[in-house]
């Protein structure tokens, strides 16, 4: 399974990922369209800073997702690939998912009365946030090969 891997030491806090996320979810997928549409798209990831560390925070598509368990209508559900998806037409705006999310990355679109969360840019091979990151602080990685890659990094630093 491929996941989005964050390298906080490479993050500039430029928010290119946030902008790309909004544009990717705009009706016409352009910055102008995102800003001018009736209900501008909400971002689905959030760049935060704690001290000098900057890092994007987004849905981790948890294997045992608390937000899915909390969703009483089945709006939030796991798809066949293991990603947490939202069916907005089923959302009743109870916001149980927001309360249950351990990462604080589900937000609400008050005008549409639906939960908003990362959908991993379902229609794209590479999520918009990953493609937009100028420093490659966000990468799409295979979870089966990541541990080996990390071990090599440690050996290079200590060797």
Backbone as ProteinMPNN parsed JSONL, in Angstrom:
{"seq_chain_A": "XXXXXXXXXXXXXXXXXXXXXXXXXXXXXXXXXXXXXXXXXXXXXXXXXXXXXXXXXXXXXXXXXXXXXXXXXXXXXXXXXXXXXXXXXXXXXXXXXXXXXXXXXXXXXXXXXXXXXXXXXXXXXXXXXXXXXXXXXXXXXXXXXXXXXXXXXXXXXXX", "coords_chain_A": {"N_chain_A": [[0.844, -1.183, 0.0], [0.552, 2.194, -0.813], [1.503, 5.149, 0.838], [1.33, 8.534, 2.037], [4.244, 10.056, 2.911], [5.838, 12.003, 5.3], [8.473, 14.28, 5.515], [9.51, 16.12, 7.879], [11.805, 17.683, 8.313], [12.379, 18.707, 5.856], [10.315, 20.366, 5.208], [9.175, 23.561, 4.366], [7.101, 25.056, 5.216], [5.583, 26.383, 3.378], [3.045, 26.076, 2.389], [2.24, 25.206, -0.102], [1.198, 22.703, -0.568], [-1.317, 22.826, 0.684], [-2.618, 24.72, -0.935], [-2.544, 23.403, -3.427], [-4.157, 21.237, -2.813], [-6.683, 22.433, -2.41], [-7.107, 23.46, -4.996], [-7.124, 21.089, -6.48], [-9.55, 20.094, -5.714], [-11.365, 21.843, -6.699], [-14.02, 22.906, -8.873], [-13.19, 23.366, -11.565], [-10.524, 22.88, -11.378], [-8.5, 24.892, -11.153], [-6.641, 27.652, -9.827], [-7.94, 30.149, -9.931], [-10.585, 29.306, -10.38], [-11.038, 27.893, -8.035], [-11.052, 29.933, -6.151], [-13.202, 31.471, -6.985], [-15.546, 29.943, -7.151], [-18.925, 29.144, -6.093], [-19.166, 27.682, -3.639], [-16.286, 27.613, -2.314], [-13.632, 25.208, -2.418], [-12.645, 23.348, 0.464], [-9.593, 23.012, 2.24], [-7.868, 19.92, 2.729], [-5.779, 19.134, 4.191], [-3.448, 20.266, 6.644], [-1.059, 22.622, 7.372], [1.061, 22.808, 9.992], [2.856, 24.254, 12.797], [5.224, 23.613, 15.25], [7.241, 24.951, 17.468], [10.284, 25.121, 15.832], [9.692, 23.281, 13.964], [7.992, 22.49, 11.078], [5.138, 21.086, 9.544], [3.022, 19.231, 7.394], [-0.209, 18.045, 8.21], [-2.428, 15.418, 7.882], [-5.106, 13.199, 6.855], [-4.555, 9.913, 7.932], [-5.667, 7.64, 7.052], [-6.401, 5.466, 8.72], [-6.008, 2.065, 9.698], [-7.786, 0.837, 11.507], [-10.019, 2.77, 11.633], [-11.057, 5.381, 13.674], [-12.85, 7.407, 12.996], [-14.522, 6.276, 11.058], [-15.762, 4.308, 12.561], [-17.196, 5.956, 14.262], [-19.023, 7.196, 12.618], [-22.35, 7.417, 12.118], [-24.041, 7.116, 9.957], [-22.766, 5.843, 7.912], [-21.498, 7.386, 6.097], [-18.752, 7.996, 6.165], [-16.445, 5.634, 5.199], [-14.528, 2.629, 4.559], [-12.764, 2.045, 1.594], [-12.19, -0.324, -1.102], [-9.436, -0.27, -1.332], [-8.443, 0.337, 1.085], [-8.596, 2.952, 1.93], [-10.025, 5.726, 3.698], [-13.052, 6.969, 2.874], [-15.488, 9.5, 1.964], [-18.963, 9.758, 1.693], [-20.681, 12.275, 0.761], [-23.422, 12.72, 0.411], [-24.645, 11.16, 2.303], [-23.945, 12.199, 4.704], [-24.97, 13.656, 7.723], [-24.234, 15.752, 9.205], [-23.526, 15.437, 11.935], [-21.081, 15.472, 13.098], [-19.611, 13.601, 14.507], [-17.44, 12.224, 13.531], [-15.439, 14.167, 13.435], [-14.981, 14.592, 16.132], [-13.986, 12.097, 16.794], [-11.613, 11.727, 15.337], [-8.222, 11.185, 15.741], [-6.209, 12.844, 14.816], [-7.178, 15.31, 14.199], [-7.972, 16.158, 11.641], [-10.249, 16.131, 10.147], [-12.621, 18.218, 8.865], [-15.369, 20.558, 8.724], [-17.72, 21.439, 6.255], [-19.568, 23.986, 6.534], [-21.444, 25.321, 4.95], [-22.292, 23.404, 3.109], [-22.92, 21.42, 4.818], [-21.413, 19.056, 5.365], [-18.928, 16.589, 6.145], [-15.435, 17.062, 5.666], [-12.557, 15.683, 4.346], [-9.271, 14.32, 3.71], [-9.028, 12.746, 0.607], [-7.121, 11.464, -0.681], [-6.766, 12.316, -3.266], [-8.304, 10.812, -5.178], [-8.761, 10.408, -7.963], [-6.319, 10.814, -9.103], [-2.986, 9.764, -9.961], [-0.82, 10.524, -8.403], [-1.143, 12.201, -5.384], [-2.298, 15.613, -5.165], [-1.059, 17.257, -3.237], [1.4, 16.032, -2.789], [2.557, 16.185, -5.346], [2.83, 18.939, -5.544], [4.687, 19.772, -3.66], [7.557, 21.61, -3.168], [10.011, 20.893, -2.034], [10.028, 18.221, -1.748], [9.17, 17.251, 0.679], [6.915, 15.897, 1.129], [6.167, 12.661, 0.19], [5.189, 9.923, -1.865], [5.099, 6.737, -0.742], [5.903, 3.236, -0.681], [4.607, 1.159, 1.682], [5.675, -1.292, 2.303], [8.353, -1.223, 1.552], [9.39, 0.963, 2.844], [10.474, 0.677, 5.561], [13.022, -0.538, 5.076], [14.261, 1.415, 3.515], [14.401, 3.501, 5.395], [16.152, 2.335, 7.267], [18.513, 2.272, 5.759], [19.0, 5.023, 5.524], [19.598, 5.649, 8.197], [21.939, 4.166, 8.558], [23.618, 5.511, 6.744], [23.818, 7.995, 7.981], [25.085, 7.377, 10.365], [27.323, 6.047, 9.609]], "CA_chain_A": [[0.0, 0.0, 0.0], [1.293, 3.456, -0.852], [1.053, 6.172, 1.781], [2.044, 9.807, 1.968], [5.28, 10.087, 3.946], [6.242, 13.386, 5.564], [9.839, 14.55, 6.001], [9.384, 17.454, 8.478], [13.044, 18.462, 8.191], [12.417, 19.316, 4.528], [9.152, 21.235, 5.032], [9.423, 24.999, 4.508], [5.892, 25.717, 5.694], [5.153, 27.278, 2.293], [1.624, 25.802, 2.18], [1.948, 24.813, -1.486], [0.364, 21.503, -0.503], [-2.683, 23.253, 0.995], [-3.171, 25.369, -2.135], [-2.749, 22.354, -4.429], [-5.302, 20.454, -2.359], [-7.91, 23.189, -2.731], [-7.247, 23.517, -6.458], [-7.486, 19.746, -6.952], [-10.947, 19.832, -5.381], [-12.2, 22.877, -7.31], [-14.814, 22.41, -10.003], [-12.419, 23.407, -12.806], [-9.143, 22.596, -11.01], [-7.559, 25.999, -11.335], [-6.657, 28.522, -8.652], [-9.005, 31.136, -10.126], [-11.869, 28.624, -10.19], [-11.162, 27.556, -6.617], [-11.371, 31.149, -5.41], [-14.428, 32.115, -7.445], [-16.756, 29.135, -7.173], [-19.921, 29.492, -5.083], [-18.684, 27.071, -2.403], [-14.868, 27.311, -2.535], [-13.241, 23.949, -1.775], [-11.887, 23.435, 1.706], [-8.365, 22.207, 2.238], [-8.009, 18.641, 3.388], [-4.591, 18.95, 5.015], [-3.184, 21.474, 7.416], [0.354, 22.8, 7.711], [1.189, 23.344, 11.344], [4.216, 24.488, 13.259], [5.49, 23.484, 16.683], [8.622, 25.421, 17.578], [10.854, 25.35, 14.507], [9.281, 22.182, 13.077], [6.796, 22.703, 10.269], [4.76, 19.794, 8.998], [1.63, 19.052, 7.015], [-0.941, 17.011, 8.929], [-3.541, 15.014, 7.028], [-5.69, 11.903, 7.2], [-3.64, 8.775, 7.82], [-6.454, 6.5, 6.547], [-6.117, 4.446, 9.727], [-6.519, 0.717, 9.44], [-8.966, 0.715, 12.358], [-10.312, 4.204, 11.652], [-12.055, 5.809, 14.653], [-13.874, 8.239, 12.352], [-15.463, 5.365, 10.403], [-16.546, 3.691, 13.638], [-18.074, 6.97, 14.85], [-19.985, 7.693, 11.626], [-23.582, 6.65, 12.311], [-24.789, 6.943, 8.711], [-21.965, 5.15, 6.908], [-20.935, 8.347, 5.151], [-17.332, 7.652, 6.146], [-16.314, 4.188, 5.02], [-13.273, 2.173, 3.957], [-12.958, 1.525, 0.237], [-11.499, -1.577, -1.374], [-7.983, -0.09, -1.253], [-8.086, 0.629, 2.47], [-8.66, 4.386, 2.209], [-11.264, 6.217, 4.277], [-13.746, 7.836, 1.915], [-16.69, 10.162, 2.449], [-20.114, 9.894, 0.796], [-21.297, 13.486, 1.311], [-24.885, 12.649, 0.379], [-25.097, 10.436, 3.49], [-23.527, 12.94, 5.896], [-26.063, 14.426, 8.327], [-23.646, 16.863, 9.948], [-23.481, 15.22, 13.39], [-19.679, 15.773, 13.391], [-19.0, 12.568, 15.347], [-16.147, 11.899, 12.93], [-14.493, 15.205, 13.849], [-14.664, 14.314, 17.528], [-13.275, 10.826, 16.895], [-10.334, 11.722, 14.624], [-7.105, 11.478, 16.651], [-5.272, 13.786, 14.214], [-7.837, 16.606, 14.027], [-7.876, 16.546, 10.234], [-11.557, 16.169, 9.496], [-13.252, 19.508, 9.125], [-16.74, 20.573, 8.225], [-18.125, 22.485, 5.319], [-20.829, 24.432, 7.132], [-22.416, 25.702, 3.92], [-22.829, 22.184, 2.498], [-23.224, 20.537, 5.943], [-20.771, 17.765, 5.183], [-17.563, 16.426, 6.63], [-14.428, 17.198, 4.62], [-11.307, 15.034, 4.736], [-8.395, 13.91, 2.613], [-9.494, 11.587, -0.177], [-5.911, 11.012, -1.389], [-6.929, 12.69, -4.677], [-8.705, 9.517, -5.701], [-8.685, 10.311, -9.424], [-4.954, 11.105, -9.546], [-1.955, 8.766, -9.636], [-0.051, 11.122, -7.308], [-1.944, 13.244, -4.758], [-1.915, 16.981, -5.509], [-0.147, 17.809, -2.234], [2.721, 15.443, -3.035], [3.055, 16.744, -6.603], [3.097, 20.375, -5.409], [5.704, 20.07, -2.647], [8.791, 21.982, -3.861], [11.197, 20.308, -1.414], [9.788, 16.766, -1.629], [8.903, 16.898, 2.073], [5.842, 14.911, 1.002], [6.478, 11.648, -0.82], [4.345, 8.745, -1.908], [6.004, 5.615, -0.501], [5.352, 1.898, -0.501], [4.769, 0.828, 3.103], [6.463, -2.516, 2.446], [9.771, -0.943, 1.347], [9.816, 2.115, 3.651], [11.409, 0.367, 6.664], [14.375, -0.763, 4.557], [14.763, 2.735, 3.109], [14.737, 4.228, 6.62], [17.361, 1.728, 7.836], [19.654, 2.738, 4.956], [19.24, 6.411, 5.912], [20.246, 5.622, 9.509], [23.31, 3.697, 8.345], [24.37, 6.571, 6.081], [24.076, 9.062, 8.952], [25.986, 6.934, 11.441], [28.51, 5.393, 9.053]], "C_chain_A": [[0.886, 1.242, 0.0], [0.653, 4.463, 0.102], [1.859, 7.445, 1.552], [2.961, 9.881, 3.183], [5.763, 11.527, 4.075], [7.665, 13.42, 6.1], [9.829, 15.971, 6.585], [10.632, 18.317, 8.317], [13.165, 19.142, 6.833], [11.286, 20.311, 4.301], [9.509, 22.69, 5.314], [8.248, 25.729, 5.136], [5.296, 26.645, 4.648], [3.671, 27.147, 1.958], [1.244, 25.52, 0.726], [1.02, 23.604, -1.519], [-1.095, 21.865, -0.214], [-3.359, 23.867, -0.225], [-3.48, 24.326, -3.198], [-3.955, 21.489, -4.084], [-6.61, 21.162, -2.707], [-8.157, 23.226, -4.234], [-7.691, 22.163, -7.003], [-8.952, 19.419, -6.693], [-11.884, 20.928, -5.878], [-12.926, 22.294, -8.516], [-13.993, 22.33, -11.283], [-10.928, 23.186, -12.586], [-8.15, 23.666, -11.461], [-7.685, 26.895, -10.105], [-7.777, 29.553, -8.759], [-10.372, 30.518, -9.884], [-12.094, 28.308, -8.714], [-11.583, 28.766, -5.798], [-12.726, 31.727, -5.766], [-15.676, 31.242, -7.417], [-17.64, 29.436, -5.964], [-19.544, 28.941, -3.705], [-17.22, 26.694, -2.621], [-14.475, 26.028, -1.805], [-12.42, 24.196, -0.519], [-10.633, 22.584, 1.577], [-8.601, 20.954, 3.062], [-6.741, 18.236, 4.133], [-4.227, 20.298, 5.602], [-1.709, 21.529, 7.757], [0.405, 23.478, 9.071], [2.641, 23.54, 11.702], [4.253, 24.357, 14.773], [6.956, 23.821, 16.869], [9.154, 25.71, 16.19], [10.444, 24.27, 13.5], [7.959, 22.515, 12.397], [6.443, 21.367, 9.63], [3.303, 19.799, 8.571], [1.024, 17.881, 7.798], [-2.183, 16.7, 8.104], [-4.039, 13.649, 7.467], [-4.689, 10.79, 6.943], [-4.366, 7.526, 7.312], [-6.192, 5.281, 7.429], [-6.743, 3.1, 9.375], [-7.8, 0.463, 10.241], [-9.445, 2.139, 12.637], [-11.412, 4.581, 12.652], [-13.174, 6.644, 14.026], [-14.938, 7.38, 11.664], [-16.361, 4.725, 11.452], [-17.552, 4.676, 14.224], [-19.174, 7.432, 13.902], [-21.252, 6.834, 11.662], [-24.359, 6.399, 11.023], [-24.036, 6.148, 7.651], [-21.423, 6.084, 5.844], [-19.434, 8.125, 5.028], [-17.235, 6.137, 6.119], [-14.946, 3.866, 4.44], [-13.583, 1.651, 2.565], [-12.146, 0.242, 0.064], [-9.992, -1.494, -1.293], [-7.515, 0.218, 0.162], [-8.102, 2.103, 2.827], [-10.018, 4.752, 2.794], [-11.855, 7.23, 3.308], [-15.006, 8.409, 2.557], [-17.746, 10.174, 1.341], [-20.918, 11.085, 1.317], [-22.829, 13.433, 1.351], [-25.458, 11.92, 1.597], [-24.774, 11.178, 4.782], [-24.704, 13.776, 6.414], [-25.541, 15.583, 9.183], [-23.67, 16.678, 11.457], [-22.084, 15.493, 13.946], [-19.027, 14.788, 14.368], [-17.612, 12.206, 14.837], [-15.079, 12.9, 13.359], [-14.045, 14.957, 15.281], [-13.794, 13.077, 17.676], [-11.881, 10.839, 16.277], [-9.186, 12.101, 15.556], [-6.122, 12.519, 16.11], [-5.882, 15.173, 13.995], [-7.87, 17.076, 12.591], [-9.19, 16.434, 9.464], [-12.169, 17.504, 9.86], [-14.673, 19.458, 8.588], [-16.92, 21.705, 7.235], [-19.514, 22.903, 5.771], [-21.875, 24.766, 6.078], [-23.051, 24.486, 3.256], [-23.263, 21.158, 3.547], [-22.69, 19.126, 5.743], [-19.374, 17.771, 5.804], [-16.615, 16.504, 5.435], [-13.13, 16.59, 5.136], [-10.521, 14.654, 3.498], [-8.966, 12.683, 1.924], [-8.353, 10.999, -0.999], [-5.994, 11.302, -2.887], [-7.22, 11.425, -5.506], [-8.521, 9.362, -7.206], [-7.269, 10.53, -9.971], [-3.998, 9.99, -9.15], [-1.116, 9.233, -8.45], [-0.912, 12.224, -6.7], [-1.398, 14.639, -5.052], [-0.913, 17.561, -4.519], [1.278, 17.3, -2.452], [3.342, 16.065, -4.284], [3.478, 18.204, -6.448], [4.245, 20.709, -4.466], [7.054, 20.364, -3.306], [10.049, 21.326, -3.289], [11.112, 18.794, -1.265], [9.691, 16.343, -0.16], [7.762, 15.889, 2.135], [6.212, 13.959, -0.123], [5.451, 10.535, -0.739], [5.273, 7.542, -1.792], [5.228, 4.312, -0.348], [5.638, 1.487, 0.947], [5.579, -0.448, 3.319], [7.962, -2.257, 2.306], [10.286, 0.213, 2.208], [10.755, 1.738, 4.796], [12.846, 0.151, 6.19], [15.029, 0.557, 4.151], [15.196, 3.539, 4.335], [16.0, 3.669, 7.274], [18.603, 2.186, 7.085], [20.007, 4.181, 5.309], [19.992, 6.478, 7.237], [21.705, 5.197, 9.362], [24.172, 4.764, 7.691], [24.736, 7.692, 7.06], [25.116, 8.643, 9.983], [27.286, 6.354, 10.913], [29.482, 6.351, 8.582]], "O_chain_A": [[1.864, 1.312, 0.744], [-0.568, 4.603, 0.16], [2.932, 7.421, 0.948], [2.515, 9.781, 4.326], [6.061, 12.184, 3.078], [8.015, 12.682, 7.022], [10.109, 16.929, 5.865], [10.534, 19.539, 8.198], [13.97, 20.059, 6.673], [11.293, 21.03, 3.302], [10.069, 23.014, 6.361], [8.375, 26.884, 5.543], [4.582, 27.589, 4.987], [3.106, 28.025, 1.306], [0.069, 25.586, 0.364], [0.161, 23.495, -2.393], [-2.006, 21.279, -0.799], [-4.52, 23.578, -0.516], [-4.55, 24.354, -3.805], [-4.689, 21.06, -4.973], [-7.533, 20.545, -3.24], [-9.286, 23.044, -4.688], [-8.54, 22.099, -7.891], [-9.531, 18.57, -7.37], [-13.063, 20.945, -5.524], [-12.486, 21.305, -9.101], [-14.08, 21.342, -12.013], [-10.147, 23.298, -13.53], [-7.115, 23.377, -12.062], [-8.713, 26.893, -9.428], [-8.484, 29.803, -7.783], [-11.229, 31.136, -9.251], [-13.207, 28.44, -8.206], [-12.375, 28.646, -4.863], [-13.344, 32.404, -4.944], [-16.774, 31.752, -7.639], [-17.161, 29.922, -4.939], [-19.6, 29.668, -2.713], [-16.93, 25.582, -3.062], [-14.938, 25.787, -0.689], [-11.615, 25.124, -0.45], [-10.624, 21.564, 0.887], [-9.428, 20.935, 3.974], [-6.646, 17.121, 4.646], [-4.654, 21.342, 5.109], [-1.167, 20.602, 8.359], [-0.133, 24.567, 9.268], [3.541, 23.062, 11.011], [3.419, 24.921, 15.482], [7.825, 23.048, 16.465], [8.54, 26.469, 15.441], [10.808, 24.339, 12.326], [6.95, 22.784, 13.05], [7.324, 20.608, 9.224], [2.442, 20.306, 9.29], [1.676, 16.859, 8.013], [-2.901, 17.605, 7.68], [-3.456, 13.02, 8.35], [-4.059, 10.726, 5.887], [-3.75, 6.471, 7.159], [-5.813, 4.213, 6.947], [-7.846, 3.02, 8.834], [-8.778, -0.062, 9.709], [-9.292, 2.646, 13.748], [-12.559, 4.158, 12.505], [-14.317, 6.591, 14.479], [-16.12, 7.72, 11.686], [-17.572, 4.612, 11.259], [-18.641, 4.278, 14.638], [-20.165, 8.008, 14.351], [-21.225, 5.664, 11.28], [-25.251, 5.551, 11.002], [-24.598, 5.815, 6.608], [-20.942, 5.633, 4.805], [-18.9, 8.071, 3.92], [-17.867, 5.447, 6.918], [-14.281, 4.743, 3.889], [-14.544, 0.907, 2.371], [-11.489, -0.212, 1.002], [-9.321, -2.521, -1.197], [-6.315, 0.346, 0.406], [-7.666, 2.475, 3.916], [-11.038, 4.164, 2.433], [-11.218, 8.228, 2.97], [-15.519, 7.885, 3.546], [-17.465, 10.549, 0.203], [-21.746, 10.927, 2.214], [-23.452, 14.034, 2.226], [-26.647, 12.055, 1.889], [-25.282, 10.817, 5.844], [-25.346, 14.504, 5.657], [-26.32, 16.302, 9.807], [-23.818, 17.653, 12.193], [-21.931, 15.72, 15.146], [-18.008, 15.105, 14.983], [-16.712, 11.917, 15.625], [-13.938, 12.517, 13.616], [-12.865, 15.097, 15.602], [-12.957, 13.008, 18.576], [-11.04, 10.028, 16.665], [-9.169, 13.204, 16.103], [-5.289, 13.025, 16.861], [-5.167, 16.112, 13.641], [-7.802, 18.279, 12.337], [-9.217, 16.628, 8.249], [-12.226, 17.873, 11.033], [-15.117, 18.437, 8.063], [-16.341, 22.782, 7.375], [-20.509, 22.261, 5.437], [-23.064, 24.521, 6.284], [-24.222, 24.529, 2.88], [-23.894, 20.154, 3.217], [-23.404, 18.139, 5.923], [-18.741, 18.815, 5.96], [-16.949, 16.066, 4.334], [-12.659, 16.933, 6.221], [-11.041, 14.666, 2.382], [-9.34, 11.707, 2.573], [-8.561, 10.166, -1.882], [-5.365, 10.611, -3.689], [-6.463, 11.052, -6.402], [-8.16, 8.282, -7.672], [-7.054, 10.438, -11.18], [-4.183, 9.345, -8.118], [-0.744, 8.431, -7.593], [-1.372, 13.105, -7.427], [-0.188, 14.826, -5.173], [-0.005, 18.288, -4.922], [2.242, 18.053, -2.315], [4.517, 16.429, -4.28], [4.386, 18.66, -7.143], [4.731, 21.84, -4.48], [7.64, 19.481, -3.933], [11.054, 21.215, -3.991], [12.019, 18.164, -0.721], [10.073, 15.231, 0.204], [7.661, 15.117, 3.088], [6.527, 14.38, -1.236], [4.914, 10.244, 0.329], [6.139, 7.343, -2.644], [4.066, 4.295, 0.057], [6.792, 1.474, 1.375], [6.113, -0.661, 4.408], [8.766, -2.992, 2.88], [11.496, 0.423, 2.292], [11.758, 2.424, 4.993], [13.785, 0.61, 6.839], [16.211, 0.781, 4.414], [16.243, 4.187, 4.314], [16.826, 4.429, 7.777], [19.634, 2.458, 7.7], [21.186, 4.527, 5.386], [20.919, 7.274, 7.385], [22.597, 5.793, 9.966], [25.342, 4.912, 8.046], [25.823, 8.265, 6.982], [25.929, 9.457, 10.422], [28.245, 6.184, 11.666], [30.539, 5.964, 8.085]]}, "name": "protein", "num_of_chains": 1, "seq": "XXXXXXXXXXXXXXXXXXXXXXXXXXXXXXXXXXXXXXXXXXXXXXXXXXXXXXXXXXXXXXXXXXXXXXXXXXXXXXXXXXXXXXXXXXXXXXXXXXXXXXXXXXXXXXXXXXXXXXXXXXXXXXXXXXXXXXXXXXXXXXXXXXXXXXXXXXXXXXX"}
